[in-house]
């Protein structure tokens, strides 16, 4: 599959999850390190374009790169269900917590 096909596929996955589980996807996107860039317009829900792009890149890499497919430290699906130091961090009360995002 070409890179543009993987990009489109990752984009479709991202939006399908957003349609079905917007709160959980928003939580996941917000776990990406915030940027202190004055040119980035922060939305109230924290889903900046940069964070969205980084989350879509995680999906793309998991789908297209062999090294990501079976590596629980890199594969975005495996990281979502982890509860250790390789899980996606969540920020609560200004502290980093390693809590898996739950999709029901």
Secondary structure per residue as TSV (DSSP state, phi and psi in degrees):
chain	resnum	aa	ss	phi	psi
A	1	X	-	360.0	139.8
A	2	X	-	-75.4	163.2
A	3	X	H	-60.4	-40.2
A	4	X	H	-64.8	-33.8
A	5	X	H	-66.1	-43.0
A	6	X	H	-64.1	-40.4
A	7	X	H	-59.6	-45.6
A	8	X	H	-65.2	-39.9
A	9	X	H	-65.2	-44.0
A	10	X	H	-62.3	-40.8
A	11	X	H	-61.9	-44.0
A	12	X	H	-64.1	-42.3
A	13	X	H	-59.9	-47.0
A	14	X	H	-56.9	-48.9
A	15	X	H	-70.7	-34.2
A	16	X	H	-64.3	-43.0
A	17	X	H	-65.0	-40.1
A	18	X	H	-61.2	-39.6
A	19	X	H	-64.1	-39.6
A	20	X	H	-89.4	-33.0
A	21	X	-	-138.2	64.5
A	22	X	H	-62.3	-37.5
A	23	X	H	-68.1	-41.6
A	24	X	H	-68.6	-39.8
A	25	X	H	-66.0	-40.4
A	26	X	H	-61.0	-42.0
A	27	X	H	-59.9	-43.4
A	28	X	H	-65.3	-47.3
A	29	X	H	-60.6	-37.2
A	30	X	H	-72.8	-10.2
A	31	X	T	-76.8	-15.1
A	32	X	S	-71.4	139.8
A	33	X	-	-49.9	126.4
A	34	X	-	-70.3	147.0
A	35	X	-	-99.6	140.6
A	36	X	-	-99.3	56.1
A	37	X	-	-102.1	118.5
A	38	X	T	-65.3	-15.2
A	39	X	T	-88.7	-8.3
A	40	X	S	-89.8	122.2
A	41	X	-	-83.0	115.6
A	42	X	-	-80.0	132.9
A	43	X	-	-91.2	159.7
A	44	X	T	-61.4	-34.5
A	45	X	T	-83.7	0.1
A	46	X	-	81.4	-3.4
A	47	X	-	-83.7	81.6
A	48	X	-	-76.5	163.1
A	49	X	H	-61.4	-36.0
A	50	X	H	-66.7	-42.9
A	51	X	H	-64.3	-40.7
A	52	X	H	-61.6	-44.2
A	53	X	H	-62.2	-43.2
A	54	X	H	-64.4	-38.3
A	55	X	H	-67.2	-39.2
A	56	X	H	-67.0	-34.5
A	57	X	H	-64.7	-36.4
A	58	X	H	-61.2	-43.9
A	59	X	H	-63.8	-47.9
A	60	X	H	-56.4	-47.9
A	61	X	H	-64.0	-39.5
A	62	X	H	-63.5	-38.0
A	63	X	H	-76.5	-35.5
A	64	X	H	-106.7	-17.2
A	65	X	-	-109.0	123.6
A	66	X	H	-58.5	-37.3
A	67	X	H	-65.7	-20.2
A	68	X	H	-88.8	-25.6
A	69	X	H	-60.9	-41.9
A	70	X	S	-112.4	3.9
A	71	X	-	-93.6	110.1
A	72	X	T	-65.1	-11.0
A	73	X	T	-91.0	-12.0
A	74	X	T	-121.7	-35.3
A	75	X	-	-65.8	122.2
A	76	X	H	-64.2	-34.8
A	77	X	H	-67.9	-43.5
A	78	X	H	-66.9	-35.4
A	79	X	H	-69.8	-30.1
A	80	X	H	-63.8	-32.4
A	81	X	T	-97.6	-0.1
A	82	X	-	-79.7	158.6
A	83	X	-	-134.7	32.0
A	84	X	S	-120.2	-162.9
A	85	X	T	-67.6	-11.7
A	86	X	T	-95.8	-2.6
A	87	X	S	-70.2	162.6
A	88	X	-	-68.6	133.2
A	89	X	E	-75.7	146.7
A	90	X	E	-117.3	148.1
A	91	X	E	-108.1	113.9
A	92	X	E	-131.3	130.9
A	93	X	T	54.8	34.7
A	94	X	T	76.1	3.5
A	95	X	E	-113.5	151.2
A	96	X	E	-86.1	129.2
A	97	X	E	-125.2	142.6
A	98	X	E	-99.1	87.8
A	99	X	-	-122.4	125.1
A	100	X	-	-67.1	144.9
A	101	X	-	-76.9	131.2
A	102	X	-	-103.1	126.2
A	103	X	-	-109.5	125.2
A	104	X	-	-106.7	360.0
